[in-house]
Every structure is written in C-alpha cells, then in structure tokens.
Amino acid sequence: MKKTLLTLTTAVALGLFSMYSYAADPIVIKFSHVVAPDTPKGKAAEKFKTLAEEKTKGAVKVEVYANSTLYKDKEEMEALQMGAVQMLAPSLAKFGPLGVKDFEVFDLPYIFKNYEDLHKVTKGEVGASLLAKLEPKGVKGLAFWDNGFKVMSANKPLKTPDDFKGLKMRIQSSKVIEAQMRALGANPQVMPFSETYQALQTGVVDGTENPPSNLYTQKMHEVQKHASATNHGYLGYAVITNKDFWDKLPEDVRKSLDEAMQESTDYANEIAKADNDQALEAVKASGKTEVYVPSEDEIKALQAALMPVHTEMAERIGKETIDAVYKATGFEAGK
C-alpha cells in the first residue's frame, strides 16, 4: 500500500495526472441555450458534449439544456456570471446589456454579403479582439458559432420597405435591431425567444425575423402566412464560459476542452448554411407559409432604407469597431 501511494504521489507531483484524472466525480459543465436541439446551435452543443466527454476520458460531463429549459435568454447571462451555469451560446446581441456593445456590429443590416465575408471577421483579428473584451466582465469567449442570415415573416407579403409600415415585429433585445425596424416604419417589440410562437399565434405581434432554421424548428411558419428571404441580417452566437471556472480547470482538461470547442465550431459552421437551406425548403413544402425571394432591385431598396442605421448606431457600437469590420470585409456602403 505504501509503495502504491508513494508512486501515485510522485506522479501527481511530476504533473503526470491532472487533479481530476482519478477523481470519482467528473467536472460538470451545464450548457444552457434557448433554441431547439435540431437547430445548428443545438446540434453543435451536442457535438461539443460528445467531444468534451471523449477527449477528457470522462473527467468532464456536459449537461445540455435546450429550449430555455434551464434559463430564458434574459436570465442566462446573469446565471453564468454567478456560476449557476458554466457555458452558454447567446446570440451576439446579448452582450450590449453586459456593457460590451461592440458585438452589436453583427446586427447591422447588410454588413455581411455572405459567409465568406462574415468569417473574415469571426475567424480573424476582429473576432478575437471582441471576445477579449468580455474578460473584464468575468466571461471567457471561446468561439463564434454561425446560425445564418435572416428572413422576415408576417401575415402579409413583405416585398418593399413600405410593406413593413405599422407592423409589430418581434425582435430580440438589440438597440441596433430596434433601429432597423424603425427605419422600415415597423414597431419593434422586444420579447423572449421562447414566447414568440404564442405571440405570433395570438396576434400580440404581427411578424418577426429569424434564420429559417429557427423559423421552422420553432414552428413559427405555422402561424405566419408569408416569409421574405431578405438575408438582411446575420444571427450568430458566441460560445462563452464563466472565466473563473475556466481558469481554475486543470491545464490538461482545459486543453482537451479547447480542442473539443474547435472541432464543434468547425462542425457548427459547416452545417449552418445547409440546415437553413433545408429549413427554408421545408417551410415552402409545408404549404403554410408562402416564401418570397426579393428581386435585386427590391434588395437594393431595402438596403437603401436600412443603411442609415450604420451611421445612427456608430456612436453606440463604436466607429472603430464598425470600421474594423468594414476593413476586414472590404465593405462599401450601397455595393
């Protein structure tokens, strides 16, 4: 017994074992999110769970809570900071209330032409600098996960800016998206994602914006007669963790979790576009929502109506941040 104990003690002293290598109880990571398991984010969270548990050889157990079953989107950030949950993947608009408004640059209408432009930001220096700004808030940014580009939906056709006038449009909490809806003459209505279906069904709101995967998996298309593939804005997520929790993890565990996060990020971004394309086709096939694809001239009219939002929000987001995104993507207003 003494020999075995001495050998184990020596091994620990030499760093051959992490403090959790032989512990009876695994480290538990509660991963909370607000969307369905079969969305890009839902699938990526499950992928991370599988990879994390495999790579740490059971030293970590990931519990995924989808569809707001643990926290609603207004509650989850505070829960993370308090340590009640260890991992989230909130939409990028959620960091404004945290005091990091730079992330709202992702909400600016028509700032990204496509995924290629987007990834120049999220996979580059601009993205890394944005994640670093979370650390003083006790939050560690781990990765960006795509969902996709958004469609507009309502119970009337949405083809021109005039079609939006007077509509009550559900949005997530974002001053930029509020300004976007007002620029179109609509009335923005902030409400939790989990309450949107019922609000659409009962007429509390007239319409909303979502990537097709959210529209379809939340069955919003069943209570919306029309959808317009405007691709006017992007919805993505930052995967975050409690910084204190992360920093106290054994180095080998943290390294394995980093690898799991990188692989699940690659997976998330690979499936996002395909899932949204399939979801839009499923919405069409349902026969419940008529999907309209705007013409090039109609898109230009929407862009013209929405571009002033960039200038209006420059002071809030930070002109330096907006200019950094412009530079990374080669963005030119009106083109």
C-alpha positions, 0 to 999 in steps of 0.5 A: 500500500505504501509503495502504491501511494508513494508512486501515485504521489510522485506522479501527481507531483511530476504533473503526470495526472491532472487533479481530476484524472482519478477523481470519482466525480467528473467536472460538470459543465451545464450548457444552457441555450434557448433554441431547439436541439435540431437547430445548428446551435443545438446540434453543435452543443451536442457535438461539443458534449460528445467531444468534451466527454471523449477527449477528457476520458470522462473527467468532464460531463456536459449537461445540455439544456435546450429550449430555455429549459434551464434559463430564458435568454434574459436570465442566462447571462446573469446565471453564468456570471454567478456560476449557476451555469458554466457555458452558454451560446447567446446570440451576439446581441446579448452582450450590449446589456453586459456593457460590451456593445461592440458585438452589436456590429453583427446586427447591422443590416447588410454588413455581411454579403455572405459567409465568406465575408462574415468569417473574415471577421469571426475567424480573424483579428476582429473576432478575437479582439471582441471576445477579449473584451468580455474578460473584464466582465468575468466571461471567457469567449471561446468561439463564434458559432454561425446560425445564418442570415435572416428572413422576415415573416408576417401575415402579409407579403413583405416585398418593399420597405413600405410593406413593413409600415405599422407592423409589430415585429418581434425582435430580440433585445438589440438597440441596433435591431430596434433601429432597423425596424424603425427605419422600415416604419415597423414597431419593434417589440422586444420579447423572449425567444421562447414566447414568440410562437404564442405571440405570433399565434395570438396576434400580440405581434404581427411578424418577426425575423429569424434564420429559417432554421429557427423559423421552422424548428420553432414552428413559427411558419405555422402561424405566419402566412408569408416569409421574405428571404431578405438575408438582411441580417446575420444571427450568430452566437458566441460560445462563452464560459464563466472565466473563473471556472475556466481558469481554475480547470486543470491545464490538461482538461482545459486543453482537451476542452479547447480542442473539443470547442474547435472541432464543434465550431468547425462542425457548427459552421459547416452545417449552418448554411445547409440546415437553413437551406433545408429549413427554408425548403421545408417551410415552402413544402409545408404549404403554410407559409408562402416564401418570397425571394426579393428581386435585386432591385427590391434588395437594393431598396431595402438596403437603401432604407436600412443603411442609415442605421450604420451611421445612427448606431456608430456612436453606440457600437463604436466607429472603430469597431464598425470600421474594423469590420468594414476593413476586414470585409472590404465593405462599401456602403450601397455595393 
